[in-house]
């Protein structure tokens, strides 16, 4: 959506990726290793936390795909 919106409007939006850790039926979330590694940090923030792309941990999935990211401990999409 971010790319299409920018193309159509000429406005560069601030975008937040909220689905990196979501467990869609039959799929392992792309951020599953990050949730496992930082689960204790997420727990300290009530189970979910976010960060700006510029502050993404080294090796993060795709820091250029959004301006910010949200990941969570509870991710089942039912």
URMODA-V161700 format. One record per residue. N is the residue number from 1. RES is the residue in one small letter. NEAR is the number of other ideal C-beta (glycine too) atoms within 12 Angstrom. Layout:
((N:RES:NEAR) (N:RES:NEAR))
This chain:
((1:x:16) (2:x:21) (3:x:14) (4:x:11) (5:x:14) (6:x:15) (7:x:12) (8:x:11) (9:x:12) (10:x:8) (11:x:12) (12:x:12) (13:x:18) (14:x:14) (15:x:23) (16:x:20) (17:x:30) (18:x:21) (19:x:23) (20:x:33) (21:x:35) (22:x:26) (23:x:22) (24:x:16) (25:x:11) (26:x:7) (27:x:15) (28:x:16) (29:x:27) (30:x:22) (31:x:37) (32:x:22) (33:x:18) (34:x:28) (35:x:30) (36:x:17) (37:x:17) (38:x:27) (39:x:23) (40:x:13) (41:x:21) (42:x:25) (43:x:15) (44:x:12) (45:x:17) (46:x:12) (47:x:19) (48:x:25) (49:x:27) (50:x:25) (51:x:26) (52:x:19) (53:x:24) (54:x:13) (55:x:14) (56:x:25) (57:x:20) (58:x:8) (59:x:11) (60:x:26) (61:x:24) (62:x:14) (63:x:20) (64:x:15) (65:x:21) (66:x:28) (67:x:22) (68:x:24) (69:x:35) (70:x:28) (71:x:39) (72:x:30) (73:x:28) (74:x:18) (75:x:29) (76:x:13) (77:x:15) (78:x:8))
